[in-house]
Amino acid sequence: MKKFGDLVGSIDEGTSSARFLLFRAETAEVVCFHQKELRLICPQEGWVEQDPNEILSVVYECIERTLEKLVELGGNPANDIVAIGVTNQRETTIVWDRTTGEPLYNAIVWQDMRTSSTVEQLLETVPNKTKNKNYLKPLCGLPLSPYFSAVKLRWLIDNVPKVKSAIRSGDCLFGTVDTWLIWNLTGGPDGGAHVTDVSNASRTMLMNIETLKYDKALMKFFDVPLEILPDIRSSSEVYGLVKFKPLQNIPLAGCLGDQQSALVGQECLTRGRAKATYGTGCFLLYNTGTAMIDSYHGLISTVAYQMGPDALPVYALEGSVAVAGAALGWLRDNLNLIGGASESESAALEVENNGDVYFVPAFSGLYAPYWDPEARGVICGITEDTQRGHIVRAALEAVCFQVRDILDAMNNDSGTPLQKLKVDGGMTANTTMMQWQADLIGLDVLKPKFVETTALGAAMVAGRAVGKWDIDNVSVESDSTVFKPQISENERDVRYKRWKMAIERAVGWDKCL
């Protein structure tokens, strides 16, 4: 007998930490988990890297510690766990040697901005010298930006001789973090599965968003050889059996980029539902069903998920905020205004209002809907009466205003105004900020009592692949705390107009040099 019934494991590998969780199948109940922080390496201004071997070792440690906890609780890992899913920080780019398994360079993290010059070089190759950053959008759904994996891969090929040499010898493999983990877990150099799923592949700028296959025109534009790319698979199928001993022979059966995984975990599985995840950055996804919608308002079209090899893909509109929780880290580490993110709520409540202070945390440019890598951070409206609380509150409200920017774009693109917003992620612990979010968008904000939705989504698609999770008919949706707007529409519009004035001062800042 299984003490907890069937269990599904979820590897949740994020930017700042990795963890492994065990869910009871078809429920949001976590039996046990272990989490460990990851180190960021910043060798130059705007450069953000991680050690791929450290990512792997931290994931292994999280698995081992979680399984020890399961045994202590009376479970049996070999018997109880029926499948494993993976969810990961997207766009982060890794290249490694297929024969040794050793990385050829550090992972270039999604926030990294070193490829701004690479983007400029690529824009020069756009026909008719238009420098149109949306030139490739009809094929891949994405604007040309330092954010996406193909640009990072191009930089590696151009600037790291080991990478160019490995490609020439046929020994180079490329992947995002999901691919790196799956390849190693299923055997690495000894027959590891070199695969990715459609949600991650749709962030590379190399996959045709309609055919779900690598596109020859895209590969030619970036000059990337097909031989180094992982096979593209659905989000819910068995990719291989785990060779890592504590989980040996358990199917690795699900894979989703972290934001798509949160969409599934929040059960936004029908057209017109949306969620926002508040972490290091903030990411909004709006389910558009099996129809891909082209954005004309600064959003990107992406694959949300594909529930099996024979299923139709489901698409989403996405808006990304580069700096959300990271702004609180900046207030702590650079300005010493707070002792940590948990202190931000009490600090912001030291003042009665925002003091007409607005903070645009464009530390490395602005993402959706502006897509301006030249933007830089500004704090506007400071007077001699400005206090610590005003700055902290402005940092929290900045996230809320950027969410408003994206929701307005989503409403314009979809033609169907959103009725409510589901939220998850670490910053949702700040209930005052969630109330401000409802106030500033004029919609109900729903925060589920169960907040581990990113990890849950990967468990759901993995369980589904082995017949242990009926996603279509079994709901895991938990009770939610509802935050309702409490300010007038006039006040909301006035404050948003002030925000837009601050944005005007931030955009194009670097071009002034």
Secondary structure, DSSP 8 states (H G I E B T S, - for coil): --TT-SEEEEEEE-SSEEEEEEEETTS--EEEEEEEE---B-SSTT--EE-HHHHHHHHHHHHHHHHHHHHHTT--HHHHEEEEEEEE-SS-EEEEETTT--BSS-EE-TT--TTHHHHHHHHTTSGGG---TTTTHHHHS----TTSHHHHHHHHHHH-HHHHHHHHHT-EEEEEHHHHHHHHHTTTTTT---EEEHHHHTTTT-B-TTT-SB-HHHHHHHT--GGGS-EEE-SEEEEEE--SGGGTT-EEEEEEEHHHHHHHHTT--STT-EEEEESSSEEEEEEEETS----SSS-EEEEEE-SSTTS--EEEEEEEES-SHHHHHHHHHTS---SSGGGHHHHHTTSSS-TT-EEE--TT-B-TTT-BTT---EEE---TT--HHHHHHHHHHHHHHHHHHHHHHHHHHHSS--SEEEEESGGGG-HHHHHHHHHHHTSEEEEES---HHHHHHHHHHHHHTTS--TTT------EEEE---S-HHHHHHHHHHHHHHHHHHTTGGGG-
